[in-house]
């Protein structure tokens, strides 16, 4: 339980800070595809993701190998998310962009972190998609940004980051991702107690 709370706090606080400083998840609604904005958005998102991954690494007290892979996976997943939110046209729809972003995050966890449990990957995908969409809906309902200034835009992104982080962090914590990361070579069971990866 302590690991899961630490995971949730590190994820939410990291994305809150990333939203304020680097405008995670990006500004959606371009008139057409913007390749340059996608490249720049990926760089910003990658930096945000690595920072979040470092916080998660510290929160879980991970050894160097799993910790560095976690930072890389978060960098890739959030990098793709920021790239599409910054450079995709509004005509494709926010839901499409959230789904593509969630596919990238889930693929990063499957390939870089070797998370292969179907339920965990499904929760990772659903949590990231839902977190992004709920975050946008909440800030829209609140009428954010409250001022057309750099601080106003930063606060809007910070709130979006906080909400997305809480939703995705809670979902992946519930499915046992922090437990898997804290036990290299093991796959956590549904109860989070873990079993050897070689067991059938």
C-alpha positions as CSV (number, residue, x, y, z in Angstrom):
1,X,0.0,0.0,0.0
2,X,2.8,2.4,0.9
3,X,4.4,1.9,-2.5
4,X,1.1,2.6,-4.3
5,X,0.5,5.8,-2.4
6,X,4.1,6.9,-3.1
7,X,3.6,6.0,-6.8
8,X,0.4,8.0,-7.0
9,X,1.9,11.0,-5.2
10,X,5.0,11.0,-7.4
11,X,3.0,10.7,-10.6
12,X,0.4,13.4,-9.8
13,X,3.0,15.9,-8.5
14,X,5.3,15.3,-11.4
15,X,2.6,15.9,-14.0
16,X,1.4,18.9,-12.0
17,X,4.8,20.4,-12.2
18,X,5.3,19.3,-15.8
19,X,2.1,21.0,-16.7
20,X,3.0,24.2,-15.1
21,X,6.6,24.4,-16.4
22,X,6.4,22.5,-19.7
23,X,2.7,22.8,-20.5
24,X,1.9,19.0,-20.4
25,X,-0.1,17.6,-22.2
26,X,0.2,20.4,-24.8
27,X,-2.2,22.8,-26.6
28,X,-4.7,20.9,-28.7
29,X,-6.5,22.4,-31.7
30,X,-4.2,23.2,-34.6
31,X,-5.9,23.9,-38.0
32,X,-3.8,21.1,-39.6
33,X,-0.9,18.8,-38.9
34,X,2.2,20.7,-37.5
35,X,5.3,18.5,-37.8
36,X,7.6,21.1,-36.2
37,X,5.2,21.5,-33.3
38,X,5.1,17.7,-32.9
39,X,8.9,17.5,-32.7
40,X,9.1,20.3,-30.2
41,X,6.2,18.9,-28.3
42,X,7.9,15.5,-28.1
43,X,11.0,17.1,-26.7
44,X,9.0,18.9,-24.0
45,X,7.0,15.8,-23.2
46,X,10.1,13.6,-23.0
47,X,11.7,16.0,-20.5
48,X,8.4,16.0,-18.5
49,X,8.2,12.2,-18.6
50,X,11.8,11.7,-17.5
51,X,11.3,14.1,-14.6
52,X,8.1,12.2,-13.6
53,X,10.0,8.9,-14.0
54,X,12.8,10.1,-11.7
55,X,10.3,11.1,-9.0
56,X,8.6,7.6,-9.3
57,X,12.0,6.0,-9.2
58,X,12.9,7.8,-6.0
59,X,9.4,7.2,-4.5
60,X,9.7,3.5,-5.0
61,X,13.4,3.3,-4.1
62,X,14.1,1.3,-7.2
63,X,17.5,-0.1,-8.2
64,X,19.3,1.5,-11.2
65,X,18.1,-0.8,-13.9
66,X,14.3,-0.7,-13.3
67,X,14.5,3.0,-12.4
68,X,16.3,4.0,-15.6
69,X,13.9,2.0,-17.7
70,X,10.9,3.6,-15.9
71,X,12.3,7.1,-16.6
72,X,12.7,6.2,-20.3
73,X,9.3,4.6,-20.6
74,X,7.6,7.7,-19.1
75,X,9.7,9.9,-21.3
76,X,8.6,8.1,-24.5
77,X,4.9,7.9,-23.4
78,X,4.6,11.5,-22.4
79,X,6.7,12.6,-25.3
80,X,4.3,11.1,-27.8
81,X,1.4,12.5,-25.8
82,X,2.7,16.1,-25.9
83,X,3.7,15.7,-29.6
84,X,0.2,14.8,-30.7
85,X,-1.5,17.4,-28.4
86,X,0.7,20.1,-29.8
87,X,0.8,19.1,-33.5
88,X,-2.4,17.2,-34.4
89,X,-5.3,19.1,-36.0
90,X,-8.5,19.8,-34.0
91,X,-10.4,18.0,-36.8
92,X,-9.2,14.5,-35.6
93,X,-10.8,15.0,-32.2
94,X,-9.4,15.0,-28.7
95,X,-10.5,11.5,-28.1
96,X,-8.4,10.2,-31.1
97,X,-5.3,12.0,-29.7
98,X,-5.9,10.6,-26.2
99,X,-6.2,7.1,-27.6
100,X,-3.0,7.4,-29.7
101,X,-1.2,8.8,-26.7
102,X,-2.4,5.9,-24.5
103,X,-1.3,3.4,-27.1
104,X,2.2,4.9,-27.0
105,X,2.3,4.9,-23.2
106,X,1.1,1.3,-23.1
107,X,3.6,0.2,-25.7
108,X,6.4,1.9,-23.8
109,X,5.4,-0.1,-20.7
110,X,5.2,-3.3,-22.6
111,X,8.5,-3.0,-24.5
112,X,10.7,-1.0,-22.1
113,X,9.4,-2.2,-18.7
114,X,8.4,-5.7,-19.9
115,X,4.9,-5.4,-18.5
116,X,3.1,-8.2,-20.3
117,X,0.0,-8.8,-18.1
118,X,-3.1,-8.1,-20.3
119,X,-5.0,-6.6,-17.5
120,X,-2.2,-4.3,-16.5
121,X,-1.8,-3.1,-20.1
122,X,-5.5,-2.6,-20.4
123,X,-5.6,-0.5,-17.2
124,X,-2.6,1.5,-18.4
125,X,-4.3,2.3,-21.7
126,X,-7.7,3.1,-20.1
127,X,-6.2,5.1,-17.3
128,X,-4.1,7.3,-19.6
129,X,-7.0,7.8,-22.1
130,X,-9.5,8.6,-19.4
131,X,-7.1,10.8,-17.4
132,X,-6.4,13.0,-20.4
133,X,-10.1,13.3,-21.4
134,X,-11.3,13.9,-17.8
135,X,-8.6,16.5,-17.3
136,X,-9.6,18.5,-20.4
137,X,-13.3,18.3,-19.4
138,X,-12.6,19.5,-15.9
139,X,-10.5,22.5,-16.9
140,X,-13.1,23.4,-19.6
141,X,-15.9,23.2,-17.0
142,X,-13.9,25.4,-14.7
143,X,-13.5,28.0,-17.5
144,X,-9.7,27.7,-17.6
145,X,-7.5,29.4,-18.4
146,X,-8.8,32.1,-16.1
147,X,-6.5,34.6,-17.7
148,X,-4.9,34.8,-21.2
149,X,-1.4,35.1,-19.7
150,X,1.5,32.7,-19.4
151,X,0.6,32.1,-15.7
152,X,-3.0,31.5,-16.7
153,X,-2.1,28.9,-19.3
154,X,0.5,27.3,-17.0
155,X,-2.2,26.9,-14.3
156,X,-4.6,25.3,-16.8
157,X,-1.9,22.8,-17.8
158,X,-0.9,22.2,-14.2
159,X,-4.5,21.2,-13.3
160,X,-4.7,19.0,-16.3
161,X,-1.5,17.3,-15.3
162,X,-2.6,16.8,-11.7
163,X,-5.9,15.3,-12.8
164,X,-4.4,13.0,-15.4
165,X,-1.7,12.0,-12.9
166,X,-4.2,11.2,-10.2
167,X,-6.3,9.0,-12.5
168,X,-3.5,7.2,-14.2
169,X,-1.5,6.9,-11.0
170,X,-4.4,5.4,-9.1
171,X,-5.3,3.0,-11.9
172,X,-1.8,1.7,-12.4
173,X,-1.2,1.5,-8.7
174,X,-4.4,-0.5,-8.2
175,X,-3.3,-3.0,-10.9
176,X,0.0,-3.5,-9.1
177,X,2.5,-1.7,-11.4
178,X,4.5,-0.3,-8.5
179,X,4.8,-3.8,-7.0
180,X,6.1,-5.2,-10.4
181,X,8.7,-2.5,-10.7
182,X,9.8,-3.0,-7.1
183,X,10.3,-6.7,-7.6
184,X,12.5,-7.2,-10.7
185,X,11.9,-10.6,-12.4
186,X,8.5,-11.0,-10.9
187,X,5.0,-10.4,-12.1
188,X,2.5,-9.3,-9.4
189,X,-0.7,-11.2,-9.0
190,X,-4.1,-9.5,-8.9
191,X,-3.6,-9.1,-5.1
192,X,-0.2,-7.4,-5.7
193,X,1.7,-10.2,-3.9
194,X,3.8,-11.3,-7.0
195,X,5.0,-14.6,-8.2
196,X,8.1,-15.7,-10.2
197,X,7.9,-14.7,-13.9
198,X,8.8,-18.3,-14.9
199,X,5.7,-19.8,-13.0
200,X,2.9,-21.1,-15.2
